[in-house]
Amino acid sequence: MAAAQRRWCRQILGYPTNKALGTIIIDTPETYLHLMHGSGCALRYDIDVGREGFTWSGVEDVSRMSESPD
């Protein structure tokens, strides 16, 4: 598999945290989304993030989902 294809693979990894099962943690600088899976594990997905100056931090609830938003 080419390196570009591997970048978008889902990975299961250790992620010790006290966050609840199903919690989503977004690591903007590293461009990863972590979905808490329980038992100290998470599913990690590669993501794209907003351009410089349009990023955010903190805790937020998902208010809208859209596939390939503009």
PQR file of N, CA, C, O and H, with PARSE charges and radii, in Angstrom:
ATOM      1  N   MET A   1       0.847  -1.178   0.000 -0.4000 1.5000
ATOM      2  CA  MET A   1       0.000   0.000   0.000 -0.0000 2.0000
ATOM      3  C   MET A   1       0.889   1.236   0.000  0.5500 1.7000
ATOM      4  O   MET A   1       1.862   1.293   0.752 -0.5500 1.4000
ATOM      5  N   ALA A   2       0.576   2.212  -0.819 -0.4000 1.5000
ATOM      6  CA  ALA A   2       1.366   3.436  -0.918 -0.0000 2.0000
ATOM      7  C   ALA A   2       1.207   4.278   0.344  0.5500 1.7000
ATOM      8  O   ALA A   2       0.207   4.169   1.053 -0.5500 1.4000
ATOM      9  H   ALA A   2      -0.214   2.166  -1.430  0.4000 1.0000
ATOM     10  N   ALA A   3       2.201   5.115   0.614 -0.4000 1.5000
ATOM     11  CA  ALA A   3       2.181   5.953   1.821 -0.0000 2.0000
ATOM     12  C   ALA A   3       0.955   6.850   1.867  0.5500 1.7000
ATOM     13  O   ALA A   3       0.370   7.035   2.934 -0.5500 1.4000
ATOM     14  H   ALA A   3       3.013   5.204   0.038  0.4000 1.0000
ATOM     15  N   ALA A   4       0.553   7.415   0.725 -0.4000 1.5000
ATOM     16  CA  ALA A   4      -0.623   8.294   0.703 -0.0000 2.0000
ATOM     17  C   ALA A   4      -1.879   7.526   1.094  0.5500 1.7000
ATOM     18  O   ALA A   4      -2.746   8.083   1.768 -0.5500 1.4000
ATOM     19  H   ALA A   4       1.028   7.264  -0.142  0.4000 1.0000
ATOM     20  N   GLN A   5      -1.999   6.281   0.697 -0.4000 1.5000
ATOM     21  CA  GLN A   5      -3.164   5.479   1.058 -0.0000 2.0000
ATOM     22  C   GLN A   5      -3.125   5.103   2.534  0.5500 1.7000
ATOM     23  O   GLN A   5      -4.167   5.097   3.189 -0.5500 1.4000
ATOM     24  H   GLN A   5      -1.295   5.828   0.150  0.4000 1.0000
ATOM     25  N   ARG A   6      -1.956   4.792   3.070 -0.4000 1.5000
ATOM     26  CA  ARG A   6      -1.837   4.432   4.486 -0.0000 2.0000
ATOM     27  C   ARG A   6      -2.245   5.581   5.398  0.5500 1.7000
ATOM     28  O   ARG A   6      -2.764   5.350   6.490 -0.5500 1.4000
ATOM     29  H   ARG A   6      -1.110   4.797   2.538  0.4000 1.0000
ATOM     30  N   ARG A   7      -2.019   6.805   4.965 -0.4000 1.5000
ATOM     31  CA  ARG A   7      -2.355   7.964   5.783 -0.0000 2.0000
ATOM     32  C   ARG A   7      -3.822   7.960   6.175  0.5500 1.7000
ATOM     33  O   ARG A   7      -4.153   8.432   7.263 -0.5500 1.4000
ATOM     34  H   ARG A   7      -1.597   6.993   4.078  0.4000 1.0000
ATOM     35  N   TRP A   8      -4.690   7.464   5.361 -0.4000 1.5000
ATOM     36  CA  TRP A   8      -6.121   7.533   5.618 -0.0000 2.0000
ATOM     37  C   TRP A   8      -6.665   6.261   6.245  0.5500 1.7000
ATOM     38  O   TRP A   8      -7.883   6.089   6.300 -0.5500 1.4000
ATOM     39  H   TRP A   8      -4.421   7.080   4.477  0.4000 1.0000
ATOM     40  N   CYS A   9      -5.820   5.375   6.714 -0.4000 1.5000
ATOM     41  CA  CYS A   9      -6.277   4.138   7.348 -0.0000 2.0000
ATOM     42  C   CYS A   9      -6.698   4.399   8.793  0.5500 1.7000
ATOM     43  O   CYS A   9      -6.098   5.212   9.497 -0.5500 1.4000
ATOM     44  H   CYS A   9      -4.831   5.515   6.669  0.4000 1.0000
ATOM     45  N   ARG A  10      -7.741   3.691   9.212 -0.4000 1.5000
ATOM     46  CA  ARG A  10      -8.164   3.735  10.613 -0.0000 2.0000
ATOM     47  C   ARG A  10      -7.204   2.876  11.423  0.5500 1.7000
ATOM     48  O   ARG A  10      -6.774   1.818  10.964 -0.5500 1.4000
ATOM     49  H   ARG A  10      -8.228   3.031   8.640  0.4000 1.0000
ATOM     50  N   GLN A  11      -6.871   3.325  12.615 -0.4000 1.5000
ATOM     51  CA  GLN A  11      -5.963   2.581  13.484 -0.0000 2.0000
ATOM     52  C   GLN A  11      -6.586   2.433  14.864  0.5500 1.7000
ATOM     53  O   GLN A  11      -7.282   3.331  15.339 -0.5500 1.4000
ATOM     54  H   GLN A  11      -7.221   4.184  12.988  0.4000 1.0000
ATOM     55  N   ILE A  12      -6.337   1.305  15.498 -0.4000 1.5000
ATOM     56  CA  ILE A  12      -6.723   1.097  16.888 -0.0000 2.0000
ATOM     57  C   ILE A  12      -5.455   1.249  17.713  0.5500 1.7000
ATOM     58  O   ILE A  12      -4.442   0.617  17.414 -0.5500 1.4000
ATOM     59  H   ILE A  12      -5.772   0.576  15.112  0.4000 1.0000
ATOM     60  N   LEU A  13      -5.500   2.084  18.754 -0.4000 1.5000
ATOM     61  CA  LEU A  13      -4.300   2.292  19.542 -0.0000 2.0000
ATOM     62  C   LEU A  13      -4.672   2.526  20.998  0.5500 1.7000
ATOM     63  O   LEU A  13      -5.818   2.836  21.326 -0.5500 1.4000
ATOM     64  H   LEU A  13      -6.322   2.598  18.997  0.4000 1.0000
ATOM     65  N   GLY A  14      -3.679   2.369  21.857 -0.4000 1.5000
ATOM     66  CA  GLY A  14      -3.868   2.663  23.265 -0.0000 2.0000
ATOM     67  C   GLY A  14      -4.027   4.155  23.465  0.5500 1.7000
ATOM     68  O   GLY A  14      -3.269   4.945  22.903 -0.5500 1.4000
ATOM     69  H   GLY A  14      -2.748   2.117  21.590  0.4000 1.0000
ATOM     70  N   TYR A  15      -5.010   4.546  24.264 -0.4000 1.5000
ATOM     71  CA  TYR A  15      -5.254   5.966  24.529 -0.0000 2.0000
ATOM     72  C   TYR A  15      -5.824   6.072  25.934  0.5500 1.7000
ATOM     73  O   TYR A  15      -7.035   6.217  26.104 -0.5500 1.4000
ATOM     74  H   TYR A  15      -5.626   3.904  24.720  0.4000 1.0000
ATOM     75  N   PRO A  16      -4.958   6.002  26.945 -0.5600 1.5000
ATOM     76  CA  PRO A  16      -5.444   6.051  28.324  0.2800 2.0000
ATOM     77  C   PRO A  16      -6.066   7.408  28.644  0.5500 1.7000
ATOM     78  O   PRO A  16      -5.408   8.443  28.536 -0.5500 1.4000
ATOM     79  N   THR A  17      -7.324   7.394  29.034 -0.4000 1.5000
ATOM     80  CA  THR A  17      -8.048   8.616  29.373 -0.0000 2.0000
ATOM     81  C   THR A  17      -9.241   8.262  30.235  0.5500 1.7000
ATOM     82  O   THR A  17      -9.633   7.099  30.321 -0.5500 1.4000
ATOM     83  H   THR A  17      -7.858   6.554  29.122  0.4000 1.0000
ATOM     84  N   ASN A  18      -9.808   9.253  30.863 -0.4000 1.5000
ATOM     85  CA  ASN A  18     -11.023   9.033  31.637 -0.0000 2.0000
ATOM     86  C   ASN A  18     -12.262   9.485  30.870  0.5500 1.7000
ATOM     87  O   ASN A  18     -13.343   9.582  31.451 -0.5500 1.4000
ATOM     88  H   ASN A  18      -9.489  10.199  30.793  0.4000 1.0000
ATOM     89  N   LYS A  19     -12.125   9.758  29.588 -0.4000 1.5000
ATOM     90  CA  LYS A  19     -13.250  10.184  28.750 -0.0000 2.0000
ATOM     91  C   LYS A  19     -14.203   9.016  28.512  0.5500 1.7000
ATOM     92  O   LYS A  19     -13.780   7.862  28.453 -0.5500 1.4000
ATOM     93  H   LYS A  19     -11.247   9.679  29.116  0.4000 1.0000
ATOM     94  N   ALA A  20     -15.475   9.319  28.378 -0.4000 1.5000
ATOM     95  CA  ALA A  20     -16.510   8.298  28.201 -0.0000 2.0000
ATOM     96  C   ALA A  20     -16.430   7.624  26.834  0.5500 1.7000
ATOM     97  O   ALA A  20     -15.951   8.208  25.861 -0.5500 1.4000
ATOM     98  H   ALA A  20     -15.820  10.257  28.426  0.4000 1.0000
ATOM     99  N   LEU A  21     -16.906   6.397  26.784 -0.4000 1.5000
ATOM    100  CA  LEU A  21     -17.019   5.648  25.529 -0.0000 2.0000
ATOM    101  C   LEU A  21     -17.809   6.487  24.528  0.5500 1.7000
ATOM    102  O   LEU A  21     -18.859   7.030  24.873 -0.5500 1.4000
ATOM    103  H   LEU A  21     -17.296   5.922  27.573  0.4000 1.0000
ATOM    104  N   GLY A  22     -17.323   6.599  23.308 -0.4000 1.5000
ATOM    105  CA  GLY A  22     -18.007   7.372  22.274 -0.0000 2.0000
ATOM    106  C   GLY A  22     -17.578   8.817  22.188  0.5500 1.7000
ATOM    107  O   GLY A  22     -17.992   9.532  21.276 -0.5500 1.4000
ATOM    108  H   GLY A  22     -16.470   6.158  23.029  0.4000 1.0000
ATOM    109  N   THR A  23     -16.741   9.270  23.137 -0.4000 1.5000
ATOM    110  CA  THR A  23     -16.238  10.638  23.095 -0.0000 2.0000
ATOM    111  C   THR A  23     -15.311  10.798  21.902  0.5500 1.7000
ATOM    112  O   THR A  23     -14.522   9.902  21.599 -0.5500 1.4000
ATOM    113  H   THR A  23     -16.404   8.690  23.878  0.4000 1.0000
ATOM    114  N   ILE A  24     -15.402  11.926  21.228 -0.4000 1.5000
ATOM    115  CA  ILE A  24     -14.532  12.236  20.094 -0.0000 2.0000
ATOM    116  C   ILE A  24     -13.547  13.310  20.537  0.5500 1.7000
ATOM    117  O   ILE A  24     -13.945  14.346  21.070 -0.5500 1.4000
ATOM    118  H   ILE A  24     -16.042  12.653  21.474  0.4000 1.0000
ATOM    119  N   ILE A  25     -12.268  13.059  20.314 -0.4000 1.5000
ATOM    120  CA  ILE A  25     -11.221  14.035  20.609 -0.0000 2.0000
ATOM    121  C   ILE A  25     -10.518  14.355  19.298  0.5500 1.7000
ATOM    122  O   ILE A  25     -10.046  13.455  18.603 -0.5500 1.4000
ATOM    123  H   ILE A  25     -11.945  12.218  19.880  0.4000 1.0000
ATOM    124  N   ILE A  26     -10.452  15.632  18.965 -0.4000 1.5000
ATOM    125  CA  ILE A  26      -9.797  16.055  17.723 -0.0000 2.0000
ATOM    126  C   ILE A  26      -8.468  16.702  18.067  0.5500 1.7000
ATOM    127  O   ILE A  26      -8.411  17.656  18.843 -0.5500 1.4000
ATOM    128  H   ILE A  26     -10.835  16.363  19.529  0.4000 1.0000
ATOM    129  N   ASP A  27      -7.408  16.179  17.487 -0.4000 1.5000
ATOM    130  CA  ASP A  27      -6.059  16.700  17.653 -0.0000 2.0000
ATOM    131  C   ASP A  27      -5.751  17.513  16.393  0.5500 1.7000
ATOM    132  O   ASP A  27      -5.257  16.976  15.402 -0.5500 1.4000
ATOM    133  H   ASP A  27      -7.455  15.403  16.857  0.4000 1.0000
ATOM    134  N   THR A  28      -6.050  18.807  16.446 -0.4000 1.5000
ATOM    135  CA  THR A  28      -5.915  19.664  15.272 -0.0000 2.0000
ATOM    136  C   THR A  28      -4.484  19.734  14.742  0.5500 1.7000
ATOM    137  O   THR A  28      -4.290  19.568  13.538 -0.5500 1.4000
ATOM    138  H   THR A  28      -6.452  19.243  17.251  0.4000 1.0000
ATOM    139  N   PRO A  29      -3.463  19.972  15.588 -0.5600 1.5000
ATOM    140  CA  PRO A  29      -2.099  20.070  15.053  0.2800 2.0000
ATOM    141  C   PRO A  29      -1.628  18.782  14.362  0.5500 1.7000
ATOM    142  O   PRO A  29      -0.905  18.846  13.367 -0.5500 1.4000
ATOM    143  N   GLU A  30      -2.025  17.635  14.873 -0.4000 1.5000
ATOM    144  CA  GLU A  30      -1.593  16.362  14.292 -0.0000 2.0000
ATOM    145  C   GLU A  30      -2.591  15.823  13.259  0.5500 1.7000
ATOM    146  O   GLU A  30      -2.318  14.809  12.615 -0.5500 1.4000
ATOM    147  H   GLU A  30      -2.612  17.583  15.681  0.4000 1.0000
ATOM    148  N   THR A  31      -3.720  16.474  13.095 -0.4000 1.5000
ATOM    149  CA  THR A  31      -4.809  16.110  12.170 -0.0000 2.0000
ATOM    150  C   THR A  31      -5.316  14.687  12.375  0.5500 1.7000
ATOM    151  O   THR A  31      -5.388  13.892  11.438 -0.5500 1.4000
ATOM    152  H   THR A  31      -3.942  17.297  13.617  0.4000 1.0000
ATOM    153  N   TYR A  32      -5.667  14.384  13.637 -0.4000 1.5000
ATOM    154  CA  TYR A  32      -6.253  13.094  13.986 -0.0000 2.0000
ATOM    155  C   TYR A  32      -7.576  13.299  14.706  0.5500 1.7000
ATOM    156  O   TYR A  32      -7.760  14.285  15.419 -0.5500 1.4000
ATOM    157  H   TYR A  32      -5.609  15.029  14.399  0.4000 1.0000
ATOM    158  N   LEU A  33      -8.485  12.369  14.517 -0.4000 1.5000
ATOM    159  CA  LEU A  33      -9.699  12.267  15.299 -0.0000 2.0000
ATOM    160  C   LEU A  33      -9.612  10.968  16.078  0.5500 1.7000
ATOM    161  O   LEU A  33      -9.360   9.912  15.497 -0.5500 1.4000
ATOM    162  H   LEU A  33      -8.335  11.568  13.938  0.4000 1.0000
ATOM    163  N   HIS A  34      -9.816  11.033  17.384 -0.4000 1.5000
ATOM    164  CA  HIS A  34      -9.795   9.844  18.231 -0.0000 2.0000
ATOM    165  C   HIS A  34     -11.210   9.582  18.723  0.5500 1.7000
ATOM    166  O   HIS A  34     -11.833  10.470  19.304 -0.5500 1.4000
ATOM    167  H   HIS A  34     -10.021  11.891  17.856  0.4000 1.0000
ATOM    168  N   LEU A  35     -11.721   8.399  18.504 -0.4000 1.5000
ATOM    169  CA  LEU A  35     -13.021   7.975  18.997 -0.0000 2.0000
ATOM    170  C   LEU A  35     -12.774   7.002  20.138  0.5500 1.7000
ATOM    171  O   LEU A  35     -12.244   5.910  19.930 -0.5500 1.4000
ATOM    172  H   LEU A  35     -11.216   7.677  18.032  0.4000 1.0000
ATOM    173  N   MET A  36     -13.160   7.404  21.348 -0.4000 1.5000
ATOM    174  CA  MET A  36     -12.907   6.560  22.519 -0.0000 2.0000
ATOM    175  C   MET A  36     -13.689   5.260  22.401  0.5500 1.7000
ATOM    176  O   MET A  36     -14.907   5.250  22.221 -0.5500 1.4000
ATOM    177  H   MET A  36     -13.590   8.291  21.517  0.4000 1.0000
ATOM    178  N   HIS A  37     -12.946   4.166  22.508 -0.4000 1.5000
ATOM    179  CA  HIS A  37     -13.478   2.836  22.276 -0.0000 2.0000
ATOM    180  C   HIS A  37     -13.673   2.067  23.579  0.5500 1.7000
ATOM    181  O   HIS A  37     -14.329   1.026  23.589 -0.5500 1.4000
ATOM    182  H   HIS A  37     -11.957   4.174  22.655  0.4000 1.0000
ATOM    183  N   GLY A  38     -13.119   2.562  24.663 -0.4000 1.5000
ATOM    184  CA  GLY A  38     -13.205   1.883  25.953 -0.0000 2.0000
ATOM    185  C   GLY A  38     -11.962   1.060  26.226  0.5500 1.7000
ATOM    186  O   GLY A  38     -11.169   0.799  25.322 -0.5500 1.4000
ATOM    187  H   GLY A  38     -12.586   3.408  24.654  0.4000 1.0000
ATOM    188  N   SER A  39     -11.793   0.653  27.468 -0.4000 1.5000
ATOM    189  CA  SER A  39     -10.654  -0.170  27.886 -0.0000 2.0000
ATOM    190  C   SER A  39      -9.309   0.454  27.533  0.5500 1.7000
ATOM    191  O   SER A  39      -8.357  -0.263  27.225 -0.5500 1.4000
ATOM    192  H   SER A  39     -12.437   0.865  28.203  0.4000 1.0000
ATOM    193  N   GLY A  40      -9.220   1.784  27.576 -0.4000 1.5000
ATOM    194  CA  GLY A  40      -7.955   2.459  27.281 -0.0000 2.0000
ATOM    195  C   GLY A  40      -7.562   2.442  25.823  0.5500 1.7000
ATOM    196  O   GLY A  40      -6.394   2.648  25.496 -0.5500 1.4000
ATOM    197  H   GLY A  40      -9.993   2.366  27.827  0.4000 1.0000
ATOM    198  N   CYS A  41      -8.524   2.199  24.928 -0.4000 1.5000
ATOM    199  CA  CYS A  41      -8.253   2.166  23.485 -0.0000 2.0000
ATOM    200  C   CYS A  41      -9.083   3.218  22.759  0.5500 1.7000
ATOM    201  O   CYS A  41     -10.111   3.676  23.257 -0.5500 1.4000
ATOM    202  H   CYS A  41      -9.474   2.032  25.193  0.4000 1.0000
ATOM    203  N   ALA A  42      -8.619   3.586  21.583 -0.4000 1.5000
ATOM    204  CA  ALA A  42      -9.348   4.527  20.737 -0.0000 2.0000
ATOM    205  C   ALA A  42      -9.155   4.125  19.285  0.5500 1.7000
ATOM    206  O   ALA A  42      -8.160   3.498  18.923 -0.5500 1.4000
ATOM    207  H   ALA A  42      -7.784   3.215  21.178  0.4000 1.0000
ATOM    208  N   LEU A  43     -10.119   4.495  18.469 -0.4000 1.5000
ATOM    209  CA  LEU A  43      -9.967   4.399  17.021 -0.0000 2.0000
ATOM    210  C   LEU A  43      -9.438   5.742  16.559  0.5500 1.7000
ATOM    211  O   LEU A  43     -10.001   6.780  16.906 -0.5500 1.4000
ATOM    212  H   LEU A  43     -10.928   5.004  18.764  0.4000 1.0000
ATOM    213  N   ARG A  44      -8.365   5.738  15.783 -0.4000 1.5000
ATOM    214  CA  ARG A  44      -7.777   6.980  15.301 -0.0000 2.0000
ATOM    215  C   ARG A  44      -7.982   7.085  13.803  0.5500 1.7000
ATOM    216  O   ARG A  44      -7.688   6.155  13.051 -0.5500 1.4000
ATOM    217  H   ARG A  44      -7.908   4.894  15.501  0.4000 1.0000
ATOM    218  N   TYR A  45      -8.485   8.220  13.387 -0.4000 1.5000
ATOM    219  CA  TYR A  45      -8.712   8.500  11.977 -0.0000 2.0000
ATOM    220  C   TYR A  45      -7.910   9.735  11.590  0.5500 1.7000
ATOM    221  O   TYR A  45      -7.797  10.670  12.383 -0.5500 1.4000
ATOM    222  H   TYR A  45      -8.723   8.975  13.997  0.4000 1.0000
ATOM    223  N   ASP A  46      -7.357   9.751  10.391 -0.4000 1.5000
ATOM    224  CA  ASP A  46      -6.725  10.946   9.846 -0.0000 2.0000
ATOM    225  C   ASP A  46      -7.830  11.867   9.348  0.5500 1.7000
ATOM    226  O   ASP A  46      -8.814  11.404   8.770 -0.5500 1.4000
ATOM    227  H   ASP A  46      -7.450   8.991   9.747  0.4000 1.0000
ATOM    228  N   ILE A  47      -7.673  13.157   9.567 -0.4000 1.5000
ATOM    229  CA  ILE A  47      -8.679  14.126   9.141 -0.0000 2.0000
ATOM    230  C   ILE A  47      -8.010  15.334   8.505  0.5500 1.7000
ATOM    231  O   ILE A  47      -6.804  15.534   8.648 -0.5500 1.4000
ATOM    232  H   ILE A  47      -6.874  13.533  10.036  0.4000 1.0000
ATOM    233  N   ASP A  48      -8.791  16.128   7.811 -0.4000 1.5000
ATOM    234  CA  ASP A  48      -8.365  17.443   7.363 -0.0000 2.0000
ATOM    235  C   ASP A  48      -9.001  18.449   8.312  0.5500 1.7000
ATOM    236  O   ASP A  48     -10.098  18.223   8.821 -0.5500 1.4000
ATOM    237  H   ASP A  48      -9.771  15.966   7.694  0.4000 1.0000
ATOM    238  N   VAL A  49      -8.327  19.533   8.542 -0.4000 1.5000
ATOM    239  CA  VAL A  49      -8.842  20.561   9.455 -0.0000 2.0000
ATOM    240  C   VAL A  49      -8.901  21.892   8.729  0.5500 1.7000
ATOM    241  O   VAL A  49      -8.336  22.051   7.647 -0.5500 1.4000
ATOM    242  H   VAL A  49      -7.436  19.717   8.128  0.4000 1.0000
ATOM    243  N   GLY A  50      -9.596  22.853   9.341 -0.4000 1.5000
ATOM    244  CA  GLY A  50      -9.758  24.173   8.732 -0.0000 2.0000
ATOM    245  C   GLY A  50      -8.441  24.889   8.517  0.5500 1.7000
ATOM    246  O   GLY A  50      -7.428  24.562   9.133 -0.5500 1.4000
ATOM    247  H   GLY A  50     -10.055  22.725  10.220  0.4000 1.0000
ATOM    248  N   ARG A  51      -8.473  25.859   7.642 -0.4000 1.5000
ATOM    249  CA  ARG A  51      -7.254  26.607   7.339 -0.0000 2.0000
ATOM    250  C   ARG A  51      -6.841  27.457   8.547  0.5500 1.7000
ATOM    251  O   ARG A  51      -7.629  27.687   9.464 -0.5500 1.4000
ATOM    252  H   ARG A  51      -9.297  26.124   7.141  0.4000 1.0000
ATOM    253  N   GLU A  52      -5.626  27.899   8.521 -0.4000 1.5000
ATOM    254  CA  GLU A  52      -5.043  28.683   9.616 -0.0000 2.0000
ATOM    255  C   GLU A  52      -5.956  29.864   9.963  0.5500 1.7000
ATOM    256  O   GLU A  52      -6.442  30.570   9.080 -0.5500 1.4000
ATOM    257  H   GLU A  52      -4.986  27.712   7.776  0.4000 1.0000
ATOM    258  N   GLY A  53      -6.173  30.059  11.246 -0.4000 1.5000
ATOM    259  CA  GLY A  53      -7.019  31.150  11.709 -0.0000 2.0000
ATOM    260  C   GLY A  53      -8.479  30.767  11.891  0.5500 1.7000
ATOM    261  O   GLY A  53      -9.251  31.543  12.455 -0.5500 1.4000
ATOM    262  H   GLY A  53      -5.777  29.486  11.964  0.4000 1.0000
ATOM    263  N   PHE A  54      -8.876  29.578  11.422 -0.4000 1.5000
ATOM    264  CA  PHE A  54     -10.257  29.140  11.534 -0.0000 2.0000
ATOM    265  C   PHE A  54     -10.379  27.877  12.379  0.5500 1.7000
ATOM    266  O   PHE A  54     -11.385  27.172  12.297 -0.5500 1.4000
ATOM    267  H   PHE A  54      -8.249  28.948  10.964  0.4000 1.0000
ATOM    268  N   THR A  55      -9.372  27.588  13.185 -0.4000 1.5000
ATOM    269  CA  THR A  55      -9.413  26.422  14.054 -0.0000 2.0000
ATOM    270  C   THR A  55     -10.023  26.820  15.391  0.5500 1.7000
ATOM    271  O   THR A  55     -10.164  28.010  15.675 -0.5500 1.4000
ATOM    272  H   THR A  55      -8.555  28.161  13.252  0.4000 1.0000
ATOM    273  N   TRP A  56     -10.379  25.857  16.200 -0.4000 1.5000
ATOM    274  CA  TRP A  56     -10.977  26.108  17.502 -0.0000 2.0000
ATOM    275  C   TRP A  56     -10.391  25.140  18.505  0.5500 1.7000
ATOM    276  O   TRP A  56      -9.709  24.182  18.141 -0.5500 1.4000
ATOM    277  H   TRP A  56     -10.264  24.890  15.969  0.4000 1.0000
ATOM    278  N   SER A  57     -10.660  25.396  19.757 -0.4000 1.5000
ATOM    279  CA  SER A  57     -10.254  24.487  20.821 -0.0000 2.0000
ATOM    280  C   SER A  57     -11.309  24.530  21.902  0.5500 1.7000
ATOM    281  O   SER A  57     -12.116  25.459  21.951 -0.5500 1.4000
ATOM    282  H   SER A  57     -11.213  26.175  20.053  0.4000 1.0000
ATOM    283  N   GLY A  58     -11.310  23.543  22.760 -0.4000 1.5000
ATOM    284  CA  GLY A  58     -12.279  23.492  23.840 -0.0000 2.0000
ATOM    285  C   GLY A  58     -13.193  22.291  23.696  0.5500 1.7000
ATOM    286  O   GLY A  58     -12.896  21.357  22.951 -0.5500 1.4000
ATOM    287  H   GLY A  58     -10.655  22.789  22.721  0.4000 1.0000
ATOM    288  N   VAL A  59     -14.297  22.319  24.406 -0.4000 1.5000
ATOM    289  CA  VAL A  59     -15.268  21.227  24.406 -0.0000 2.0000
ATOM    290  C   VAL A  59     -16.509  21.698  23.663  0.5500 1.7000
ATOM    291  O   VAL A  59     -16.978  22.816  23.875 -0.5500 1.4000
ATOM    292  H   VAL A  59     -14.539  23.077  25.011  0.4000 1.0000
ATOM    293  N   GLU A  60     -17.036  20.853  22.801 -0.4000 1.5000
ATOM    294  CA  GLU A  60     -18.192  21.214  21.987 -0.0000 2.0000
ATOM    295  C   GLU A  60     -19.059  19.997  21.755  0.5500 1.7000
ATOM    296  O   GLU A  60     -18.546  18.880  21.686 -0.5500 1.4000
ATOM    297  H   GLU A  60     -16.655  19.945  22.629  0.4000 1.0000
ATOM    298  N   ASP A  61     -20.352  20.186  21.634 -0.4000 1.5000
ATOM    299  CA  ASP A  61     -21.271  19.128  21.232 -0.0000 2.0000
ATOM    300  C   ASP A  61     -21.452  19.181  19.722  0.5500 1.7000
ATOM    301  O   ASP A  61     -21.426  20.263  19.134 -0.5500 1.4000
ATOM    302  H   ASP A  61     -20.768  21.094  21.690  0.4000 1.0000
ATOM    303  N   VAL A  62     -21.634  18.033  19.089 -0.4000 1.5000
ATOM    304  CA  VAL A  62     -21.881  17.994  17.648 -0.0000 2.0000
ATOM    305  C   VAL A  62     -23.281  18.556  17.411  0.5500 1.7000
ATOM    306  O   VAL A  62     -24.266  18.025  17.923 -0.5500 1.4000
ATOM    307  H   VAL A  62     -21.656  17.154  19.566  0.4000 1.0000
ATOM    308  N   SER A  63     -23.360  19.623  16.638 -0.4000 1.5000
ATOM    309  CA  SER A  63     -24.650  20.260  16.379 -0.0000 2.0000
ATOM    310  C   SER A  63     -25.153  19.994  14.966  0.5500 1.7000
ATOM    311  O   SER A  63     -26.348  20.121  14.701 -0.5500 1.4000
ATOM    312  H   SER A  63     -22.560  20.054  16.222  0.4000 1.0000
ATOM    313  N   ARG A  64     -24.249  19.626  14.050 -0.4000 1.5000
ATOM    314  CA  ARG A  64     -24.636  19.357  12.669 -0.0000 2.0000
ATOM    315  C   ARG A  64     -23.578  18.484  12.037  0.5500 1.7000
ATOM    316  O   ARG A  64     -22.387  18.673  12.282 -0.5500 1.4000
ATOM    317  H   ARG A  64     -23.277  19.523  14.266  0.4000 1.0000
ATOM    318  N   MET A  65     -23.996  17.534  11.228 -0.4000 1.5000
ATOM    319  CA  MET A  65     -23.065  16.705  10.474 -0.0000 2.0000
ATOM    320  C   MET A  65     -23.392  16.854   8.996  0.5500 1.7000
ATOM    321  O   MET A  65     -24.556  16.935   8.604 -0.5500 1.4000
ATOM    322  H   MET A  65     -24.964  17.381  11.028  0.4000 1.0000
ATOM    323  N   SER A  66     -22.331  16.888   8.177 -0.4000 1.5000
ATOM    324  CA  SER A  66     -22.520  17.049   6.750 -0.0000 2.0000
ATOM    325  C   SER A  66     -21.390  16.339   6.028  0.5500 1.7000
ATOM    326  O   SER A  66     -20.229  16.450   6.421 -0.5500 1.4000
ATOM    327  H   SER A  66     -21.385  16.822   8.495  0.4000 1.0000
ATOM    328  N   GLU A  67     -21.722  15.619   4.987 -0.4000 1.5000
ATOM    329  CA  GLU A  67     -20.698  14.953   4.182 -0.0000 2.0000
ATOM    330  C   GLU A  67     -20.169  15.940   3.175  0.5500 1.7000
ATOM    331  O   GLU A  67     -20.948  16.554   2.446 -0.5500 1.4000
ATOM    332  H   GLU A  67     -22.666  15.529   4.668  0.4000 1.0000
ATOM    333  N   SER A  68     -18.862  16.108   3.116 -0.4000 1.5000
ATOM    334  CA  SER A  68     -18.186  17.015   2.185 -0.0000 2.0000
ATOM    335  C   SER A  68     -18.782  18.420   2.199  0.5500 1.7000
ATOM    336  O   SER A  68     -19.280  18.890   1.176 -0.5500 1.4000
ATOM    337  H   SER A  68     -18.230  15.610   3.708  0.4000 1.0000
ATOM    338  N   PRO A  69     -18.736  19.103   3.360 -0.5600 1.5000
ATOM    339  CA  PRO A  69     -19.310  20.459   3.407  0.2800 2.0000
ATOM    340  C   PRO A  69     -18.500  21.445   2.572  0.5500 1.7000
ATOM    341  O   PRO A  69     -17.319  21.219   2.308 -0.5500 1.4000
ATOM    342  N   ASP A  70     -19.126  22.518   2.167 -0.4000 1.5000
ATOM    343  CA  ASP A  70     -18.446  23.563   1.377 -0.0000 2.0000
ATOM    344  C   ASP A  70     -17.458  24.331   2.225  0.5500 1.7000
ATOM    345  O   ASP A  70     -16.798  25.244   1.730 -0.5500 1.4000
ATOM    346  H   ASP A  70     -20.085  22.701   2.382  0.4000 1.0000
TER
END
